[in-house]
Amino acid sequence: MKKIERKELLMMTGGAVVGGLTGYVLSGAPFLMFQDLAEWTQDQYVPLKGEIKLLQSICQSCTTKCEISVRMVADRAVKVETSNAACPLGQASLQLLYHPERIDKPLKRTGNKGKGRFVPVSWESAMADISGKMNALVKNNKKDAIAAINKDINLSSELLEKLITSTGSTNVFYESSLNALTMSALGGVVDYDFNKADYVLSFGAKLFEGWGVPGAMNKVLAAWPGSGKKLVQVDTNCSRTTSLADEWVPVKAGTEPVLAMGIANYLIKEKKLISAGEGFAKWAQYVYQYDMPTTAKLTGVSEDRIKALAEAFYGARNPMAVAGRGAHGVSSSASEIIAVYALNTLVRSTSVSLKQYTGMGTGKNPAGIDDFIKNGNFELLFVNEADPVYKSVLGKDLAAKMEKAFVVAMMPLINDTALYADYVLPSLTFLETLQSDGQTVLKPYASAKHAGDIIIELAGKVDAAKGAFPWTSYLDAVKQAGNTRGVAGFSFKVDKLKEQLSGFKKQKANAEYPLSLIPVEMPLVGDGDGMAFPYVLKNIDSDSFMLGKMKVLMNKATAKKEGVSEGSSIKIISERGKIGSVKVHITDTIAPDVVAVPLGFGHMAYTKYAQKKGVNPKEIMAADIDPVTGAANWWGTRVKIS
């Protein structure tokens, strides 16, 4: 064997080093490193020096209207401070306010719909074109071809509803939500007084994960310890709300309403209780089908425990039963909402009441969006900060109809629905909105306008609407919006719900689709609204999304039975289609025969931060339309994996 001289060793080492460095330089890695460094330094904003002050405002992210303090450095807002009450969306408001992709002027479509190709136009040009289309439809007696979809019930949505109905159309809808569903099922919004109740029985409602009014629920959670109140959570999986509850009642997927019917059966038969709701006698006949053995078999909860729950609910000083499975994204059938609300009426709970909106709206039930998407038609559609193409299980069907219609979107960011718009009109955030005292925290961004002002201006150009809008700005209309009144009673709607009420008892395993697909939400992401904000993405845990792959959750027994393990790539298949590829994460928090899928992923637009991250499970979720709410009940879809 030849001996290597020192000189040769140095030459070999030097050659290796030079070769390595040459390859590194020619690979482009240094340039990518400097590019990343440059982008990182440009993304980090450092406020200018200036006066530091706190400005008071009202958060408009939800209906709670939390008082907030906005910390200012010179003319820039740098922090939103609250008394430990604001929800994550309120805290993230600055990310929307200063978002690099905010729309700064009206946009008009130039390319094919769905491609997101727009050019800036003037407000005058956009409003003239839109009002011209409305006037033409009304003149040609095609008023029913005008429609609108709102995100929430608020000032701008009431004004938009007034605009649409003033033309003679009744096609005004809201994205499916807790309020929209309960208003359709019960004739009003349920007002839950958690401070008054001493025993709370929650049927799948993720009370501390974005359900209802997050700001109010944060205050409830803070006041709960040591108060003597008891929370019992009925849920399939172990969620954050479940971990905070005093008692967890695990049920088979989708059987929460069955348990409610079983408890009602016990209260009616054993305690001789009755409800004042219209149609109670007919409803009771269906309740009698859910005796203790039947309820126990269907739910997986023992007969003794069902009786104990009924006794505890009956014996509490002020009990409360809460409906609405989910957090931000709620999906419940009308029969489920009625079955849970009926428990409150049976015990005459004073912690629960029904309220109805009496503002500028028509009082028409706000749900029905999925029924409209499936069976309705339109030639002119307004979208007010909503994203039904992404959030509805029939989003693709809506997109197909939008391709043939004239669509106007009002929003601060381009979302999946706005991709199909002919015009996108930039709206303001609440921090740029004038308060009732005429003050505002920040000046409006570029040429953006309050959605209410856009609608009022448009109404002035629509012949059929001029007389219905006496206001010159949205501030003039504030006093007539957002009012509520009590509702005297409700109806069990048995005639419309016969199939659902009997169907609970017929639930059984599906050999072809043996698993239940149940959605889970992350508090900062919700059902997708938070994905546009860069600092929200930093809070997504690695058990949900990592290295460009979305993860679904299942327990060890299910994984073993399906032949998968931690990190396996799978596809999820339902009767409506399939999604994939997603990774498997094994956890003991998920029930047997369940696949838990995170909501909020799979956007096709909604800024570079949300775009094309993961998949949207709504595409394969159940799309059966509820006969009362007109919404699809997508919770607990039957699936298989491959």
N, C-alpha and C positions, 0 to 999 in steps of 0.2 A: 504494500500500500504506500502510495507516494505521500511524502510529508509536505504539508502546506506551509510555505514560508510566510513570515510576518508580512512581507510586502504584498504577497498575493492575498492574504486575509484582509488587509486594509483596502486593497483594490475591490475585492468582492463586496465588502461591507459598504464601501463608498458607492459602488454601482447600484447596490440594492436600495440605498437611501435615495440616490439621485433618481433611479427608476420609479421608486414609490412616490417621490415628490412630483415627478413629471406626470405620472398617471393621475395623481390627486388634482394637479392644476388643470390638466386637459379634460378631466371628468366634469368640470364645471362646478364642483362642490364649493370651492371658495366663493365663487360668484353668487351661488344660491345662499351661502351663509351671509354674505354682505347684503344681499337683497332682503333676506328675512330680518336682519338687523335694522335695515333702513325702514322697512314696513313697521316693525315693532316700535321704533322710536317715533314714527309718524302717528301711530295709533294712540300713543300715550299723551293725552292732553294735560298740560299744566296750566291752571288758571292764571290769568294775568293778575298782577298786584292791584289791589284796590280796596275799597271799603268793604268790611265784612258786616253783614246784617242778616236778620231773620225776617222773612215776610210771611204773613199768615194767609192761608188759603183753605179751600175745601176740596178734598180728593173726590174725583168723579169716576174712579175706576169701577165702583160698584154702587149699589143703592144705599149703603151705609152713610156715605158722605162724611168720612172722617175728617176731623180738623187736623191740618198738617202745618208744619213750619218749614219753609224752604230757605235753606242757607245759601246766601248769595255772596260771591266775591266779585266786586264791581257789578257788572250787569249780567253775570253768568251764574246760573243755579248750579250748585255743586253737590247738594245733598237734600234729601227729603227726610225730615225728622217728625216723629209722632210720639204719642204717649203709649208706646208699645201696643198699638192697636191696628195699624194699617196692614193690609194684605200684601203679598209679594208683588202683585201687579201695581199697586200704589207705590211701592218702594222702587219699582223698575221704571217709573214714569220718566225719569231723567234720560234713560236709555232711548225711550221713544222720542222725547223732546229733541235730543241732539243726534238722532240716528243719521248716519251718513247717507242712507238711502231714502230719506224723507222726500216726498213729492213737493216741489217748490212752486209749481205752476200747473194749470190745467193741461192734461195730456190727451191727445187724439190718436187713435189707432191708425197705423199705416200698413202693417203687415197682416198676415193671417191671424185669426183669433187663436189664442192659446200660446202664441209665440212671444208676447210681451214687447212688441215693437210699437213705440209711441213717439210722437213729436210734440213739443210744447206749442200751445195756442193761447190766445187771449181769452179772458173770462167772457168778454162780449161775444166773441165768435162762438164759444162753447154754449153759452146760454141761449143764443139765438137759434142754434141748430137743435138743441134739446127741446126748447119750447115749441119750435116749429113742428117737430115730430109729434108732440103731445096734442097740439091744436089740430093737426091733420087727422089723428086717430079719432078724436072726439067729433070733429066735423063729419067724418065718414061713418059715424055711429059704430065705432069699434072701441068704445071705452073699456069694454071688458078685456081688451088686449093689453091694457096697462096694468102693471103689477109692481110690487115693492117687497123687498126682504130686509128687515131690520135685525141688528144684533141684539139689542136690549130695549126694554121699555124705558125711554127717557125723553127729554125735551125734543131732540131732533127726530126721534122715531114718531112721536105724536104729531109733529108738524108734517112729516112725510105722509103719515096716514091720512091727515086732513087734506093734503094736496091730492092724493090718489082718489080718495072718496069724493072730493069736490068735482071730479070729472065724471062721476057716476060709477066708477069701478069699486068693487069690494075686495080686490085681490091684494090684501096687505098681510104679510106673514112675518113671523119672527123665528130666528133660529131656535131649535129645540133646546129648552132649558127647564130648570125646576119650576120657575114661575109660569112659563108658557104651558107646561104640561098640567100643572095643578089648576090653572085658570080654566082650562078646557075640561078637565075631569070633574072639578068641584064647583065651578062657577066663580071662583075667586082665588086669590093668593093666600096661602096659609101663613098666618102670623104666629110664629112659635115664640113664646115668652120663656126662654130657658132660665131666666133669673127667678121666675115664679115656680117652675116645676121642681118637684123633689124626686121624681122617678122618671127617667127618660129611657124609652124603649125604641132604639133606632134600628130600622130595617134596611141595612145596607148603605145608609147615608154616611159618607165620609165626612163627619162633622168638622174635623180639624184638619182637613186636607184640601179645602177650597169649596166645600159644599155651602150652598146658600149665600149668606153675606159674610165673607171671610173676616172682615174687620170686626163685626159683631161677635163672631164665633171665637176670635182671639181673646176678646174681653171675657167671654163666658169661661173659656179654659183657664184664664188667669184667676178667676174668682171661684173656681170649682173646688180646689183642695180645701179640706176642712169645713166645707159648707154643709155636710151631711147629705148632699144629693147623691143619687146613684145613677150611673149610666150603664145600660145593658145594650151591648152591640150584637145584633144578629147579622152575621156575615159569613161568607164562604172562606175567604182568605184572611190571614192575620195582617191587618193594615196598621197604620199609625194610630188611627182612631180606636181600633181594637185594642192596641197595647195600652191606651190611656183609659179604657173602660174599666169599670169595676167588675164586669162579668161579660164573658164572650160566649155567645151561643152559635157554634159552627153549624151551618146548614148545607145541604147539597146545593150545588149551583142552580140558581134560578128559582129556589123554592121559598124565598122570603114571603111572598104573598100567601103561600099555602099555610105557613106558620101563623100569619095574621088571621086567616080564616079559622084555623084551629083554635086560637085563643078566643076569637069571637064566639065560636061554637060553645066553648066552656062558659063564657060569661052569660050567654043567652040562656043556655040550658040549666046551668047550676046556680047562677046568681039572678036569673029572671030579669036581666037587663034588656032595655029596648032603646032604639035610636029614634030621634025625631026626624030623621032624613026621609024625604019623599021616596016611597017604594020600599020601605024597610021590610014589610011582610014578604014581598017577593024575594028580596035579597036574602032574608033569613032562610028561605027554602034551600038556597044554594049552600049557605053556611052549614046547614044540617048534614050535608054530604061529607063534611070534613070533621068527622069525629076523631077521638084521640088515636085509635089504632091507625086510621087512614093517614092522619097528619104525621104521625111518627114514622110511618113507612116511607112517605114521600120526602120528608125533610131530613131524616136521619137523627132527629131529636127525640129522646125517649118520652114516653107518655107522662112519666112522673115530672120530668122537667117542664113539659108544656103546661101541665097543671100548676106547677110552682110559679111559672112566669105569669100565668093568668091570675093567680091568687095575689102575687106581689103587685101586679098592675092594679088590680081591684082594690087592694088594701092601702095603696099609697094615698097620701093626703091630696096631692095634685099631680097625677101622672100625665105623661105625654108620650104619644106614639108618633114617630117621625118617619116619613116616606121620602123616596127619592134616591134610588141606588146610584152611587157615584160621587164625584166631587164637583169639578167644574163641568164635566160632561155627564149629565144625568140622563138615564134612560129607564123609564118605568111605564108600564101599561096603565091605562085608566082604571082597570079593575084592581090593580095593585095599590094605586094611590087611594082609591075609595076604600078598599079593605083596611088599610092602615088608618086612614082618617076616621073610619067608622068606630075604631076602638076608642078614640077620644070622645065621640058622641055617646057611646054606650056608658062611659063612666062620668059623663058630664064634666069633662076637664075644662077648667077655666084658664089653662095655660095656652090654649089653642083657639084661634078665631079665624074667620074668613074675611078677607077684604077685597074690594074691587076698585080698579082704577076708574076715576071719574074726570080725567083731564080732557084734553081736546080729542081723544080717540073716540071711536064709535062704541066701545064696549064689546066689540066682536072678539070671540075667542082668538088669542094670538097664535095658537099652534096651527097644525095642518100643513106645515111646509113640505113634508115628504109626500103627502097625498097630492099637493099642488104640483110638485116636481113630476110625480108619476102620471097624473091624469090631467093636469092643467096645461094651458097654452098661453103664450104671451108674445107680443111683438115689441113691447117697450118695457124694460125692467130696470128699476132702481135698486141698487144695493147700498145700504147704509152701514158701513163698517163691518158688515157680516162677511163670512167666508163659507157659504154653503157648499161650494164645489169641493172644499176640503172636508168640512165637518159632517155633511150629510152622507148617509150610507148610499144615497142615490146621487152623489155628486157628479159622477160621470154622465148620468142621464141629463142632469141640469146643464152641464157644460155643452152637451150636444144640442140642447134647445137654445142655449145662449148664442151658439154659433150662427143661428138663423134669425136672431132678434137684435134689436138696438138696445144696448146695455149701457147704463150710466152708473159708475161706482164712485162713492164718496168715502175717502179714507186717507190716512196719512202715509201709509205704506202700501205697496202693490202686493196683494196676497194672491192665492191661487185663483180666486174668483175674478179678480181684476184683470187677469190675463185674457179674459174673454170679453172685456169691456170695450165699447167704442170710445167712451170718454172716462177718464179718471180725474176726479175733482179733488184737490188737496184740502183736507179738513184739519182743524186745530186739535191740539191736546188740551186737557183741562187747565194746564198751567198757563196757557195763552188765552184762556177764556175769561171774559169779563164776569166778575161776581155781581151779585145783586146791588152792591154798593158802588158799582161802576169802576171798581179797581181791578187790575190784573197783575199777576206776578211778572210776566214776561211779555214782550211785544210779540205779535203774531209772526210766525216763521214765513219769510219771503212773502208770497202772495196768497198763502193759504187762508181759508175762511172757516168760520164756525159752520157746521153742517146745517144748523137752523137758519143761518143767514143765507146760505145757498138756496135752501128750499123757499124761503120767503121771497127772495129775489126772483126765483123761477116762477113762483105763483103769480107774481106781478106781470108776467109775460104770457100766462096761460089764461085764455079768455074765460074758461069755466071756473077758474079758481080765484079770480081777482076779488070778488065780493066776500070770499071766505077768509081773507087774510088782511085784517085791519092794521097789522103791525109793520113797522119799518125795520126792526131788528129783532133778534131772538130774545133780547132782554125784555122787550115789551110783552112777549108771550109767556114769560116765566111764571107769572102768577096763575095762569090757567092750566099749567101742566103739572103732572105728578101728584094730583090729589087722589085720595082714596076714601072709601066709605065701607061700613060694615055690610056683610051679606047675611040675611036673615036665616037662610037654611040652604040645604043642598039636596041633590037627587042622587039615588043609587044607580040610576040609568041602567036598570037590569035588562030592559028589552034590547038595548044595544050591545050588552056585554054577556049575553047568554053563553056564547061560544067560549069566551075567555074564562068565565066562571066555572064552566064544566071542564074546560081544558086543563086546569091545574091538576085535576085528579087523574088525568090520562097521561101525565108525564112519565116517560120511561126511557130506558137506555136506547141508543141508536147504534145498531151494529156497524153500519157503514161509517158513521161519524161518532166515534166513542168518547170524544173529549169535549169539554166545554171551554169555549174561548171567552175569557173574562178580561175586560180592560182594567189597567191600573194607571194611575196618574202620579206625576211628580208635582209637588206643590208649586214650584216655580214655572213649570212648563204648562200645567193644566191640560186642556184638550188641544193645545197647539198655539195658543196666543203668546206664550212666553218665548217661543223658539226664535223669534226675530232679534232677541236682545243678547248681545255677545257675552255679558257677564252672567246671564242665566245659563249659558252653555257650560260655563266653568263649574257650575254646581250640579251638573248631571253626573250621577255616580257611575262607576265602571260596571255595575251590575245591570245597567240598562242600555248603555251605549259605550263602545270603546273601539278605537282604531277603525272607524267607519262602519262598524257593524252594530245593528240593534240586537238586543238580547231579549228573549222571552223566558218566562220563569215556569218551572214545574218542580214537583217534589221528587224525591229519590225513587219512590215506588212507581210512580207514573213513568219516569225516565227509564227505569229498568224494564218495565212492561213494554215500552215502545222501542227499546233497543238503542237508546241514545245516552250520552253522558255529558259531563261538563264541557262546554265549548263546541259541541257537535253543531254542524250546520244543517238546518232543516227548512222545509217548506210547509206552510200551513194551508190546508185545503178545506173549503166549505162548499155548500151547494152553489154558491155564487161565484166561486173562483178560487185563486190561490195567491198567497204572498210569500216572498222569500227573496234571497236567502237570509235567514236570521240565525243567531247563535243561541244555544241553550245555556241557561244558568240554573243550577240546582239549588233549591232552598227549601227549608222546612216550613216557610210561611205560606206556602201554596197548598191548597187542598188536593186530595187524590183526584185523578181524572180531569184535571184542569190545566189549561195553558193560559198563563197570564201575560198579556201583551201591553206594553206601554203605549199610551195615546200621545199624540202631539208630534210624532215623527212623520216623515214621508211627504213633506211639502214639495211642490214643484216650483214654487216661487217664495214670496214672503221673506225676501232679502237673502243675501249670500250666506248668512249664518244658519238659516233654516233649510235652505234649498238642498234637496236630494240627500238628506240624512235619514237613513232607515226607511221603513215602509209605513204606509197608512193602513191599519187594520180595518178601517171603516169600509174599505173596498170589498171585503168578503163577509162583513157582518150581516146578520139577518135583516131583511127589509120588509117584513110583514107590517102593514099599516094598521094602526090602532083605529077602530071604528069611531071612537069618541075624540081623541086628540089629533088624529090625522098624522101622527108622527110614527116613525118606524121604531119598534122596540128591539134594539140591537143587542141588549145585554144577554150574555149566556148563549152565544151562537154555537151550534154543534159543528165540530171540526175533526179532521184527522191530520196526521203529519207524515211526511215522507222525507 
